[in-house]
Amino acid sequence: MERPSIASAAFDRPGVRVRTLAALRWIAIIGQTSTLVVVGLLMQYPLPWASLIAAIAASGIINIGLVTLYERSARLTGRELALHLAFDLIQAGVLLFLTGGIANPFSVLLIVPITIAATLLHARAMGPLAVLAALILIVQWFWARPLPWDGPPPTFPVTYQIGVAISLALAIGFLAIYLWMVSAEARDRARALVATEAALTRESRMAALGSLAAAAAHELGGPLGTISLIAHSLEEQLGDDPDFGDDIRLLASEAARSRRIMKGIATRAEAEDPFANLGIDILLHEVAQSVAPTRVPVRVAAASPLPLVRRSPELLHGLNNLVANAVRHAGTEVVIEITATAQDVCVSVLDDGFGFPPDLLPRLGEPMLGPSRSGSGSTGLGIFIATTLIERTGGRLTFGNRPEGGGKVDVRWARANIETVQVHHEEEDL
């Protein structure tokens, strides 16, 4: 599964396009400049113009360098992105430091770089930015210059200042943690879906290869038959010829051997036709054989009559993942039970191992549980893939533990959704 892992790396570090980051920074620069014009020129508040303009100009120079040194379609990830967001955080802190600190109504804008970082960076890159934001808040609280009031500035109680600082810290921390968790979950799901699509594509390609082999075998049957007929005729006429007899007999035997090979390929391909209708018990026997040889036997227990189903890649690969997972954790055997009623069809995969951890049961079927959560060193990706593929066929999965010990997975379909009714047609000459 190399391809999904490569895609997973892309989801792990999604980054942001240079074009997007530059556009966001230009918006911030325009907003900061407009605020200074309105407050300083129109409202006539005294401002430290030189320092403020220098801070905004530094942001503009950094942005010009960004769009100049990188292609607009390039992506910033990891340390590069963290450094740019740290600069934005410091630049906003400098502007606030010069205009009242946490008493400035625009101090809430310190949340913006942290919010962007939470959606694009890992926790290890988020940590330094969060520490930097906390230091900036402390500096704003103790050493920021007072607000440039037109007249004597008001004196804010210490309690109020502490409340504002705490509220900003909580807002930054809460938004950072919330957005990081949501973004990480979205990346995990996207990565798992890529793996699911890759597994399904592989099954579909294998099925298409079988169909192609069957078609090739049937198409080549005619020419090989002609070659065999001519070779047999030549053997009757020149079989005793001292110069050509051996070659002709070899040609005839090889033609016959080729026909046998083509016939075998056609037989196997037709037996593995992904669109064939077969009993669900036969399909589950095939699933059991696909995981053999295993450390424990896999037994299929079925009651008749059972419905015919379509041998789709989703159904085959999803059930295969469930059975393979049960085999890994079973003690002595795995049992696949099939029951069918007039309304639904149920397949139960039972093992006699230690069962699912109780705290993990509600989360089974989610992507990327992580080794520490699964307790078995697995990530839960196989169960997620099985859940996704089986749900595409209309099935619903229920995970639980058996009273006598071991895990149990029930897969249930409405019979009308999974059963394939064979319609018999009279043969017609085409």
C-alpha positions, 0 to 999 in steps of 0.5 A: 500500500505504498501509494496511500502512504504517500498520499497520507504524507500529503494530508499530514502536512497540507500546508498553504499555497503562497498565493493564499498566504500572501493574499491574507497578509495583504488583507491584514496590511490594508486593514491595519493601514486603513485603521491608522488612517481613520483613527490617526487622521480622521479621528485625530488621535495621537499615534507613534506614526513612525513606529507603526508605519515601520511595522506595517512596512516590514509586513509588506516587505516580507510579503513582497519577498514571499511572492518574489522568491516562491512560485505562486503555486508553491506550498508552505509547510512545516517550519517555513509556514510556522515562521511566517505565522510567527512573524505575523503574530509578532507584527500584530503584537508590535502594533498592539504594543504601540497602541494600548496593548490588551486595552486596544479593541483590536487585540482580539486579532492576535487570534488570527495567526494562531487560528491559521496555524491550528488548521495547518500545523502539527501539535509540535509546531503549534506549541512554540506559537502558543508559547509566543502568543502567551509571551506577547500577551504578558508583554501587552499586559505589563509594558504596552504603551497606553492608548493614545486618548484625546485627553487624559486616558482612563484608568482600567482596574487591574481586575479588568485588565486581568480579565481581558488578558485571561479572556484573550488567552482562553480564546486563543487556546480554545480556538487553537485546540478546537480547530487543531482537533477538527483539522486533524480529524478531517485529515485522518478521514481524508487519509483513510478515504484515500487508502479505501479508494486505493484498496477498492481500485486495486480490487477493481483492477484485479477484477478487470484483469480477470475479465480481460484474461477471459476475453483474450483467451476466447479471442485467441482460441480461434487462431490457436485452433487454426494453428493446431489444425494446420500443424496436425495436417502437416504432421500427418504429411511430413511427420516422418520427414528427417529434416522437418518431422521433429519441428512439425511435431514440436509445433503441434504439441506447443499449439495444443499446449497453448490451447490448454493454457488459454482454456485454463485462463478462461475457466479461472477468469470466468470463475472469478468474474466480479459480476457473477451472481453467487450464494453469499455462503460461497462468497464467504468461503472465498473470503475464508480461503483468501486469508489462508493459510492462517494461524487459526482455521476459519470456518463458515457456518451457514443455514439454507436457503441463502440469497444470491449476491453480486460479487462486488469488489466492495463486498469482497474486500470489506468482508476480507478486512473483517475476517483478517482482523478477526484472524489476527486476534483469535485464539483458536478459530474464527467462525463466520455465521450467516443467517437470512430472513425474509427481511434481512441478511446478517453475517457475523464474524466471531473470534475467541480472542480477548475481544475489543477493548470496551473503551474502544468499542464506541470508536470502531469504524473511525479512521486512524485510532492510533496504536495507543488507542487501539491497544494492539499496535494497529491504527484501525484503518482496516476496520475503517476501510471495511466499514466504508466499503460495506456501507457502500453496499447498503450494510451496517456494522455493529461491533461487540464482544461475545459473552464467552469471550472474543470479538463479534462483528455483525454486518446486516443488510436489508435483503432487498438491497443485497440479494440479486435475483437471477432472471432466466432468459431464453437463448436467442441467436445473435 
